[in-house]
Amino acid sequence: MEKIEIENTMKSNIEIVQFASKKWKLLVVIGAIAGVFAYVFSLPQFIPPKFKSQAIIYPANLGQYAEENGLEQMQQYLESNELRGHITEKFNLFDEYDIDKEDPNKQTFMNAAYAEHISFEETRFESIRINTLSTDPVKARDIAAEIIDEVNNIIRRTEREKYTEIVVINRKMMVNKKAQLDSLENKIREISTKYGILDYITQSERVTEKYMDFLLEGKKGKDFEEAKTLYENLQKHGRKFHDLHAQLNVINDEYMTRRGGLEHALKDLNKVQTYSNVVVKPEVSDKKSYPIRWLILVTAVFASMGFTFVMLLVLGYQKK
């Protein structure tokens, strides 16, 4: 059974080859005609040539966000609608891509055309390659250069917005802590002035010792009354005075921490730095990247010959 199937298959293949050998002139003519048409319709008058410009950048000076590294963050910024909108407007890409601005679906068409002409890809060296296509080689170079400049501006604005928030928060907290410090200092000053308490721990030891001496010796008089009054003041107000001092120290530490955070945030807010190191600068291409004419010709010739051959086979078997 298998032998019969193999023989039938071989017979069919031989018939196909024989059929092709009989129709080779027709197939060549069809292929030649398709090649001529492909050549004509791939001329600049029908398909405007496009030129590519490339740049390669390394992300730099980007902080840590969640689990994203610098490479992933840069990719997000490059694909942001803020950057796309800037490039679209500056280089008038609606006209470049022949998109009607009055069309209700203009943004959908623009996003698709933008993705077709401008792309970003990670390299195996953990850098990012920027590819731009345009009918004008100089424009392709300028778009790539502008992407690098603008993505730095976008990141810088984003970073400054973040540090501005930190500055505002720290300043508000410093005002709050300063008010607490002033309140505590006033209370401490009031107790100190009114009750003569300057250092609760030191005074408690000395005043208690002196007051006990007076009692043991049975001495009376002005010194005894002063010691007694201070002793009683320390008993009534000393602990509160001590607690207020402890609170003052804690609040003062918090105030100084906020002050350090404010100074650091101000430094970050005012610094000017780039967020991409350009290792390959965009250049003006002297050779078109699209369309690839030889590929169009080869595809058209073989596709037309293949389609014609299949149709001839189908028609031939139908006649049988």
NUPA-188769 format. One record per residue (C-alpha): residue in one letter; x, y, z. Coordinates in steps of 0.2 Angstrom, whole numbers, always signed. Last residue first. Example, Ala and Ser with C-alpha at 12.3 -4.5 7.8 and 13.67 -1.06 7.14 Angstrom:
! residues 2
residuo_x_y_z
s_+68_-5_+36
a_+62_-22_+39
//
This chain:
! residues 320
residuo_x_y_z
k_-44_+83_-83
k_-49_+101_-87
q_-50_+105_-69
y_-33_+98_-66
g_-26_+110_-79
l_-35_+125_-72
v_-28_+122_-55
l_-11_+119_-61
l_-12_+135_-72
m_-18_+145_-57
v_-3_+138_-46
f_+10_+142_-60
t_+3_+160_-61
f_+3_+163_-42
g_+21_+157_-42
m_+27_+167_-57
s_+18_+183_-49
a_+26_+180_-32
f_+43_+176_-39
v_+44_+192_-50
a_+36_+203_-37
t_+47_+197_-22
v_+62_+199_-33
l_+58_+216_-39
i_+53_+222_-21
l_+68_+215_-14
w_+79_+224_-27
r_+70_+240_-24
i_+73_+241_-5
p_+61_+256_-1
y_+67_+262_+11
s_+84_+265_+18
k_+91_+278_+7
k_+109_+282_+6
d_+119_+297_+11
s_+112_+297_+29
v_+114_+313_+40
e_+121_+308_+57
p_+114_+304_+74
k_+127_+303_+88
v_+133_+286_+94
v_+139_+286_+112
v_+127_+299_+118
n_+126_+298_+137
s_+109_+301_+143
y_+101_+309_+159
t_+110_+326_+158
q_+113_+337_+172
v_+108_+354_+180
k_+107_+355_+199
n_+94_+367_+206
l_+82_+355_+213
d_+95_+342_+218
k_+103_+355_+229
l_+87_+361_+235
a_+82_+344_+240
h_+98_+341_+250
e_+96_+358_+259
l_+78_+353_+263
g_+82_+336_+269
g_+96_+343_+281
r_+83_+356_+288
r_+71_+342_+290
t_+83_+332_+300
m_+88_+348_+310
y_+69_+350_+315
e_+67_+332_+320
d_+83_+333_+331
n_+75_+350_+338
i_+59_+341_+341
v_+67_+327_+351
n_+78_+339_+361
l_+63_+350_+365
q_+53_+335_+371
a_+67_+331_+383
h_+68_+349_+389
l_+49_+349_+392
d_+50_+332_+402
h_+63_+340_+413
f_+53_+355_+417
k_+37_+345_+420
r_+48_+334_+432
g_+54_+350_+441
h_+38_+358_+443
k_+30_+352_+460
q_+45_+344_+468
l_+58_+356_+461
n_+47_+371_+467
e_+46_+363_+484
y_+65_+362_+485
l_+67_+380_+478
t_+56_+386_+492
k_+65_+376_+505
a_+82_+382_+499
e_+76_+400_+499
e_+68_+398_+516
f_+84_+390_+523
d_+95_+404_+516
k_+83_+418_+523
g_+83_+411_+541
k_+82_+394_+550
k_+95_+381_+555
g_+90_+365_+563
e_+106_+357_+559
l_+97_+342_+552
l_+84_+352_+543
f_+97_+364_+535
d_+108_+349_+530
m_+92_+341_+522
y_+89_+357_+512
k_+107_+358_+506
e_+107_+340_+500
t_+90_+342_+492
v_+96_+358_+483
r_+112_+350_+477
e_+104_+334_+470
s_+88_+342_+463
q_+98_+356_+455
t_+109_+344_+445
i_+94_+334_+439
y_+82_+348_+436
d_+94_+361_+428
l_+88_+379_+427
i_+73_+380_+439
g_+71_+397_+447
y_+52_+395_+449
k_+45_+409_+439
t_+60_+412_+427
s_+64_+394_+424
i_+46_+389_+423
e_+42_+403_+410
r_+58_+400_+400
i_+53_+381_+399
k_+36_+386_+393
n_+43_+398_+380
e_+56_+386_+374
l_+42_+373_+372
s_+31_+384_+361
d_+46_+391_+351
l_+51_+373_+347
q_+34_+368_+342
a_+32_+383_+331
k_+49_+378_+323
k_+43_+360_+321
n_+28_+366_+311
v_+38_+378_+300
m_+51_+365_+297
m_+37_+353_+292
k_+31_+365_+280
r_+48_+368_+273
n_+51_+350_+271
i_+35_+347_+262
v_+38_+361_+250
v_+56_+356_+246
i_+50_+338_+244
e_+37_+343_+232
t_+50_+354_+222
y_+61_+339_+222
k_+48_+328_+213
e_+43_+342_+201
r_+62_+345_+198
e_+64_+327_+193
t_+50_+327_+181
r_+56_+343_+173
r_+74_+336_+171
i_+67_+320_+164
i_+57_+329_+151
n_+72_+340_+147
n_+83_+325_+144
v_+70_+317_+134
e_+69_+333_+124
d_+88_+334_+119
i_+89_+315_+114
i_+73_+316_+104
e_+79_+332_+96
a_+95_+324_+90
a_+84_+309_+82
i_+72_+321_+74
d_+87_+332_+67
r_+95_+317_+59
a_+79_+311_+51
k_+76_+329_+45
v_+93_+330_+37
p_+89_+314_+28
d_+73_+321_+21
t_+60_+307_+17
s_+61_+303_+35
l_+65_+288_+46
t_+71_+288_+64
n_+79_+274_+74
i_+85_+277_+92
r_+96_+263_+99
i_+96_+261_+118
s_+110_+255_+129
e_+111_+239_+139
f_+125_+231_+129
r_+113_+219_+121
t_+104_+233_+113
e_+87_+240_+119
e_+76_+247_+105
f_+68_+263_+101
s_+57_+267_+86
i_+52_+282_+75
h_+45_+280_+57
e_+32_+266_+60
a_+28_+270_+78
y_+25_+288_+72
a_+14_+282_+58
a_+3_+271_+70
n_+2_+285_+83
m_-2_+298_+70
f_-16_+287_+63
t_-24_+285_+80
q_-22_+304_+83
k_-30_+309_+67
n_-46_+298_+70
p_-58_+313_+70
d_-49_+319_+54
e_-47_+338_+54
k_-28_+336_+56
d_-28_+326_+40
i_-13_+315_+40
d_+0_+315_+26
y_+14_+308_+36
e_+26_+323_+34
d_+11_+335_+35
f_+5_+327_+52
l_+23_+326_+56
n_+25_+345_+58
f_+43_+344_+65
k_+40_+353_+81
e_+22_+347_+83
t_+25_+329_+81
i_+42_+329_+91
h_+33_+338_+106
g_+18_+326_+105
r_+29_+311_+105
l_+39_+317_+119
e_+24_+320_+130
n_+16_+304_+124
s_+29_+294_+133
e_+39_+281_+123
l_+56_+289_+126
y_+52_+292_+144
q_+47_+273_+147
q_+63_+267_+138
m_+73_+278_+149
q_+65_+271_+165
e_+68_+253_+158
l_+87_+257_+155
g_+89_+265_+172
n_+82_+250_+182
e_+64_+248_+186
e_+60_+238_+202
a_+51_+253_+211
y_+59_+268_+204
q_+78_+270_+207
g_+86_+286_+202
l_+92_+291_+184
n_+109_+299_+183
a_+113_+291_+166
p_+104_+281_+153
y_+116_+276_+138
i_+112_+282_+121
i_+114_+276_+103
a_+109_+286_+88
q_+102_+281_+71
s_+96_+290_+56
k_+87_+282_+42
f_+82_+289_+25
k_+66_+287_+16
p_+63_+286_-3
p_+46_+292_-9
i_+36_+278_-17
f_+27_+282_-33
q_+38_+296_-40
p_+53_+289_-31
l_+52_+274_-42
s_+45_+258_-34
f_+30_+258_-46
v_+41_+257_-61
y_+52_+243_-55
a_+38_+233_-49
f_+29_+235_-65
v_+44_+229_-75
g_+47_+215_-63
a_+29_+209_-65
i_+31_+209_-84
a_+47_+199_-83
g_+39_+187_-71
i_+24_+185_-82
v_+35_+182_-97
v_+46_+170_-88
l_+30_+160_-83
l_+24_+160_-100
k_+40_+153_-107
w_+41_+140_-93
k_+24_+133_-97
k_+30_+116_-104
s_+44_+114_-92
a_+31_+118_-78
f_+19_+104_-84
q_+34_+92_-84
v_+39_+96_-67
i_+21_+95_-61
e_+19_+78_-69
i_+35_+72_-62
n_+29_+77_-44
s_+12_+68_-47
k_+21_+52_-53
m_+32_+53_-38
t_+17_+54_-26
n_+8_+40_-35
e_+23_+29_-33
i_+25_+33_-15
e_+6_+29_-12
i_+8_+12_-21
k_+23_+8_-11
e_+14_+12_+5
m_+0_+0_+0
//
